[in-house]
Amino acid sequence: MLESIRPWKAYSESFLSDNRQFLVKFKGYLTERLIRNPRDNNWDSFRENMKGELGKWPPMNMKDEARLGHTIVFVLQALISSYKENCPLKFVRAGTHSLM
């Protein structure tokens, strides 16, 4: 597998944390890949999950930047976890679908 790794790149900006993202490319051709298709999402269950996740948080107080930042991160985590829970990963043949 080491022979298939192409040059990698580290991004200079951070993405919602103190960590930086890396881009690693591999040579070769994938015949299948995993995707989440939003059309397959169970939106009713997603909304219920969001209500449950947001109900765990105390009343959102956004009077200063720090509290606003914490609220944004919390809502983002709730969105991502609810989406992943209600939108199943599926295998598709490479080149047949562009959603991730």
Residue pairs with C-beta under 8 A, 6 or more apart in sequence:
1 26
4 26
4 27
4 28
5 24
5 25
5 26
6 24
6 25
6 26
6 27
7 25
8 22
8 23
8 24
8 25
9 22
9 23
10 20
10 21
10 22
11 20
11 21
11 22
11 23
12 20
13 20
14 20
15 21
16 73
16 76
29 94
30 94
31 93
31 94
32 91
32 92
32 93
32 94
33 91
33 92
33 94
34 89
34 90
34 91
34 92
35 89
35 90
35 92
35 97
35 99
35 100
36 83
36 84
36 87
36 88
36 89
36 90
36 99
36 100
37 87
37 90
37 97
37 99
38 87
38 99
40 87
40 88
40 90
41 83
41 86
41 87
42 86
42 87
43 86
45 85
45 86
46 82
46 83
46 85
46 86
46 87
49 78
49 81
49 82
49 85
49 86
50 78
50 79
50 82
53 77
53 78
53 81
53 82
54 75
54 78
57 71
57 74
60 67
60 71
61 67
61 71
62 68
62 71
